[in-house]
Amino acid sequence: MRTIVITGGTDGMGAALAHHYLTAGDRVVAIGRDRAKFETLVAKASATGGGDAGPPVAARAEFLAADLSSVAEARRTVGRLTERHPRIDALVLAASFVRRRRHLTPEGHEASWALFFLSKYLLVTGVAPVLAAAARPVVVNAAVPGARPDAIDFEDPGMATGFTFARSNAQQRRANELLGVLATGLDPDLAYVTWGPARLVRSGFAGEFGTAARLGVTVLGGLLGQRPATAVRPLVRLLDDPAPGRAAYRGGTRRPLAAGPREAEECARLTALVEATL
Ligand SMILES: NC(=O)c1ccc[n+]([C@@H]2O[C@H](COP(=O)([O-])OP(=O)(O)OC[C@H]3O[C@@H](n4cnc5c(N)ncnc54)[C@H](OP(=O)(O)O)[C@@H]3O)[C@@H](O)[C@H]2O)c1
């Protein structure tokens, strides 16, 4: 039985993956804020059945409540994971809360940077020892690959000046690619995949969109969006047959890794920046 940890495992694509692995007989740790969503997910997976020879779904499903835009809660989550699980086979980073505007957390971090990068940095580096205990460890980071190599504002990552949704989004995506360079540098056996769906997915769309944008994503998602269970099929293949090293995918299509001429320097700067921040 594998242990699969999924941030954002209570809704959208994270929940679709959680359902898949619970019905396949694996242990799933879902991280999110809403226990009621988790209980609905477990009830659905129990009704579907699966993993017939092993323990029942409810005995293999664990919920960790955490607001991952909080650095303190991300650290506590790492502590809980490493205490409870001597081996983690797969870590899926799919927690999402879209903010079109700059927002500071009570800890003073820009909220999107904290949720979409700082927490991921803490999780990937913090659970590295128990990931290394897996035969074929894999991290899938749902950060759409392909951001410009110069997208990180090293002087002002919280974007006190010049915040736009597009800049903030590109910055976290690039930082998550560099996180893969760091993680696979520390453990060459680790598979680290940055992944985005091939097209819009009819998910929970967690976030503060504003009325017009909310209407837009709901209508477009309803008309054109893929079902989460369909969107994650290529992810299941990547999680079930991981290849050591870095890779980038949109849906099931491999994309080139955006290397950039100064990647090693950028990684060192990013590490120094994060360690000074946290
Ligand atoms: N949907 C798309 O078309 C699309 C397109 C491109 C990329 N993506 C990426 O794919 C991934 C999954 O997206 P999705 O649309 O499937 O997600 P979603 O349905 O909006 O669900 C978001 C998940 O994140 C959790 N979450 C939100 N804020 C959190 C916080 N502060 N701390 C901890 N957990 C939090 C939610 O759990 P609780 O409610 O329990 O807190 C929920 O499980 C994300 O990384 C997203 O950026 C999605």
The ligand as a Tripos MOL2 file, in Angstrom:
@<TRIPOS>MOLECULE
LIG
   48    52     1     0     0
SMALL
NO_CHARGES

@<TRIPOS>ATOM
      1 N1         -9.0810   24.2860  -12.4230 N.am      1 LIG1
      2 C1         -8.2990   24.6120  -13.4580 C.2       1 LIG1
      3 O1         -8.7720   24.7670  -14.6020 O.2       1 LIG1
      4 C2         -6.8050   24.7800  -13.2600 C.ar      1 LIG1
      5 C3         -6.0420   25.3100  -14.3080 C.ar      1 LIG1
      6 C4         -4.6600   25.4490  -14.1470 C.ar      1 LIG1
      7 C5         -4.0640   25.0390  -12.9560 C.ar      1 LIG1
      8 N2         -4.8200   24.5260  -11.9500 N.ar      1 LIG1
      9 C6         -4.1200   24.1040  -10.7160 C.3       1 LIG1
     10 O2         -4.5110   22.7940  -10.3390 O.3       1 LIG1
     11 C7         -4.5020   22.6720   -8.9130 C.3       1 LIG1
     12 C8         -5.8520   22.1760   -8.4080 C.3       1 LIG1
     13 O3         -6.8100   23.1570   -8.7660 O.3       1 LIG1
     14 P1         -8.3820   22.9320   -8.6500 P.3       1 LIG1
     15 O4         -8.9830   23.9620   -9.5370 O.co2     1 LIG1
     16 O5         -8.6980   21.4960   -8.8550 O.co2     1 LIG1
     17 O6         -8.6320   23.3430   -7.1090 O.3       1 LIG1
     18 P2        -10.0210   23.7130   -6.4040 P.3       1 LIG1
     19 O7        -11.1120   22.8220   -6.8920 O.co2     1 LIG1
     20 O8        -10.2290   25.1860   -6.4430 O.co2     1 LIG1
     21 O9         -9.7040   23.2580   -4.9080 O.3       1 LIG1
     22 C9         -8.7700   23.9400   -4.1560 C.3       1 LIG1
     23 C10        -8.2700   23.0380   -3.0430 C.3       1 LIG1
     24 O10        -7.2830   23.7670   -2.2990 O.3       1 LIG1
     25 C11        -7.6450   23.7470   -0.9240 C.3       1 LIG1
     26 N3         -7.2330   25.0310   -0.3310 N.ar      1 LIG1
     27 C12        -7.6250   26.2670   -0.6920 C.ar      1 LIG1
     28 N4         -7.0410   27.1800    0.0810 N.ar      1 LIG1
     29 C13        -6.2590   26.5020    0.9580 C.ar      1 LIG1
     30 C14        -5.4160   26.8870    2.0230 C.ar      1 LIG1
     31 N5         -5.2310   28.1810    2.3420 N.pl3     1 LIG1
     32 N6         -4.7650   25.9370    2.7210 N.ar      1 LIG1
     33 C15        -4.9430   24.6270    2.4110 C.ar      1 LIG1
     34 N7         -5.7270   24.1940    1.4140 N.ar      1 LIG1
     35 C16        -6.3830   25.1290    0.7000 C.ar      1 LIG1
     36 C17        -9.1510   23.5230   -0.8880 C.3       1 LIG1
     37 O11        -9.4840   22.8230    0.2840 O.3       1 LIG1
     38 P3        -10.4550   23.3740    1.4340 P.3       1 LIG1
     39 O12       -11.6670   23.9430    0.7680 O.co2     1 LIG1
     40 O13       -10.6870   22.1380    2.2510 O.co2     1 LIG1
     41 O14        -9.6210   24.3800    2.1460 O.co2     1 LIG1
     42 C18        -9.3590   22.6110   -2.0890 C.3       1 LIG1
     43 O15        -9.1460   21.2620   -1.7050 O.3       1 LIG1
     44 C19        -4.1280   24.0410   -8.3700 C.3       1 LIG1
     45 O16        -2.7460   24.0520   -8.1120 O.3       1 LIG1
     46 C20        -4.4560   24.9810   -9.5110 C.3       1 LIG1
     47 O17        -3.6470   26.1430   -9.4890 O.3       1 LIG1
     48 C21        -6.1790   24.3910  -12.0660 C.ar      1 LIG1
@<TRIPOS>BOND
     1     1     2 1
     2     2     3 2
     3     2     4 1
     4     4     5 ar
     5     4    48 ar
     6     5     6 ar
     7     6     7 ar
     8     7     8 ar
     9     8     9 1
    10     8    48 ar
    11     9    10 1
    12     9    46 1
    13    10    11 1
    14    11    12 1
    15    11    44 1
    16    12    13 1
    17    13    14 1
    18    14    15 2
    19    14    16 1
    20    14    17 1
    21    17    18 1
    22    18    19 2
    23    18    20 1
    24    18    21 1
    25    21    22 1
    26    22    23 1
    27    23    24 1
    28    23    42 1
    29    24    25 1
    30    25    26 1
    31    25    36 1
    32    26    27 ar
    33    26    35 ar
    34    27    28 ar
    35    28    29 ar
    36    29    30 ar
    37    29    35 ar
    38    30    31 1
    39    30    32 ar
    40    32    33 ar
    41    33    34 ar
    42    34    35 ar
    43    36    37 1
    44    36    42 1
    45    37    38 1
    46    38    39 2
    47    38    40 1
    48    38    41 1
    49    42    43 1
    50    44    45 1
    51    44    46 1
    52    46    47 1
@<TRIPOS>SUBSTRUCTURE
     1 LIG1         1 GROUP 0 **** ****
